[in-house]
Amino acid sequence: MKLLSYFKSFLKNTINLNDTRIANLNRRVDAVTTFLRDHEVFGEYFIDVVPQGSYAQRTIIKPVAGREFDADVLLAMTEHPDWSPADYTAELKRAFAASSTYKGKAHKRTRCVYIDYADDFHIDVIPFVENRPAITNNKSDSWESTDPQAFTAWLESKSRIVGGGRLQAVLRLLKYLRDSKTTFSIKSVLLTILVGNSIESWRSATDTKYYGDIATALVHIIEDLNDYLQENPTMPPIYDPAGTGRDFRERWDQDGYSNFRDQILYYATKMREAYDAETVDESVAAWQRVFGPSFTKPVVEASQKALPAEQFIDTTLRIPIRLKNRVTLFGRVRRAGVARAYDLPRRGDRVQKHRTIDFELRDVDAMGPYEVYWKVKNHGSEAVQAGQPRGDVMEGGTSRYESTAFAGSHYVEVYIVQDNVCVAMDRQPVIIQPR
């Protein structure tokens, strides 16, 4: 059984970062950004601090069994004329160590300097020379070609295939499985690539419900991943999806891969048993054999103040959804003073308050005349308190712009309608961070 309310509760209460941790994370990243932008050395070459990895991809999980959680950020900068690759991390550590705020908290690793806070959290600050583009390896004193923002955009494209933020939820579930059961070990970047590569648009085109909810998406994704692993007893190439040509096999070994392959086979079988169970009790017991006793019946929460009813194109406007065409909704943040313009998907859909985003349609393959409908949905306490959850579905043009007013996880959705039927739709998430 799907037990969707159980999954929602399990993610919210056991796996996802709570609001306090998210707020602390954002404040600390903002503080590091201000420190580096204003630093007497790094300020001259500073471009931006850019979320990357699990932070940009929204797949960080709550610490498990005494572990820490971390945020990776790129220190995007122009090249220093006198520094070798190893100098970037050495000078970065020196800058933090000389600060009263970060003294004693900064430690150097191969590709970054990490700031270790007193609680269960640290930030990895990775020097990234944008004109190369490359990060630095201080052990080998060499450049490593990379395009982390293209990696984030690739995962965003896979997320759109799955829909509804379910890919990120599946990755968080698998990370929790890894950290809580400790039956296999795999770096998050490798897990993300292998899972992402198993997602193909033809699957959902053939069966529109293939990724239709979190339980179905989880079972299908792990089964498709398992099929690929079983076809490859020897560790295959794991190329960087950003197109750099790097093979991430260097971060693993055959023994680790073989164990991962065996364990994914085991968990894919167990998840299918839980999904196919005929009674709630049988299904709960089976899912608990996978995820542990925290996968329990959700607690009924007290009713909250009623908000304006959200609209839906099918149930509210009575326009049936029969997807047969394609559209991509794309958001680009406008330049604001010294803050540069950028594409939302390359920054993990993150943007600060008081910016303006232009939304446009791309890759529309519907032939002939069609209408375009839009929906903007706000989430979070700021929007609720201001009475601005929005959620109306309205006809509009092929582009629009919105200002970022309320911190929270929001989205803009677009629908292509022909002959009173919705034939294509897409969603652009918008994660507005507090200043």
Sequence and secondary structure as in RCSB ss.txt:
>XXXX:A:sequence
MKLLSYFKSFLKNTINLNDTRIANLNRRVDAVTTFLRDHEVFGEYFIDVVPQGSYAQRTIIKPVAGREFDADVLL
AMTEHPDWSPADYTAELKRAFAASSTYKGKAHKRTRCVYIDYADDFHIDVIPFVENRPAITNNKSDSWESTDPQA
FTAWLESKSRIVGGGRLQAVLRLLKYLRDSKTTFSIKSVLLTILVGNSIESWRSATDTKYYGDIATALVHIIEDL
NDYLQENPTMPPIYDPAGTGRDFRERWDQDGYSNFRDQILYYATKMREAYDAETVDESVAAWQRVFGPSFTKPVV
EASQKALPAEQFIDTTLRIPIRLKNRVTLFGRVRRAGVARAYDLPRRGDRVQKHRTIDFELRDVDAMGPYEVYWK
VKNHGSEAVQAGQPRGDVMEGGTSRYESTAFAGSHYVEVYIVQDNVCVAMDRQPVIIQPR
>XXXX:A:secstr
   HHHHHHHIIIIIB  HHHHHHHHHHHHHHHHHHHH TTHHHHEEEEEEEHHHHHT  B   TT  EEEEEEE
EE   TT  HHHHHHHHHHHHHTSTTTTTTEEE SS EEEE SSSEEEEEEEEETTTTEEEETTTTEEEE  HHH
HHHHHHHHHHHH TTHHHHHHHHHHHHHHHH S    HHHHHHHHHHT  HHHHHH TTTTSSHHHHHHHHHHHH
HHHHHT SS    B TTTT  BGGGG  HHHHHHHHHHHHHHHHHHHHHHH SSHHHHHHHHHHHH TT      
            TTTTT   B   S  EEEEEE  BTTB  EEGGGGTTEEETT EEEEEEE     S  EEEEE
EE  SHHHHHTT  EEEEEEE SEEEEE  S EEEEEEEEEEETTEEEEEEEEEEEEE  
